[in-house]
Amino acid sequence: MEQVIVSSDYRIEIPDSLRSEMHIKPGQSVFLVNENGIIKIITKNNFLNLFGIAKGVDPTFIRDEKDRDLYQN
């Protein structure tokens, strides 16, 4: 856990260790979420970063049992 100080103009600096771990770059958009009093920083993924994450997944897999009737021949 890292501690930061809020400046007089309400700015915080994300510590280098977290920036590196989360691959946050200057100018990148992030989302701040209040979850029961805890501020979470969520990085906005570039669509191209998602390329290849489903490698090896069988595209014929049907997720829900009710969907099986739609794909029956």
Secondary structure, DSSP 4 states (H G I P E B T S, - for coil): -------TTS-----HHHHHHHT--TT--EEEEEETTEEEEEE---GGGGTTTTTT--TT--SSGGGGGGG--
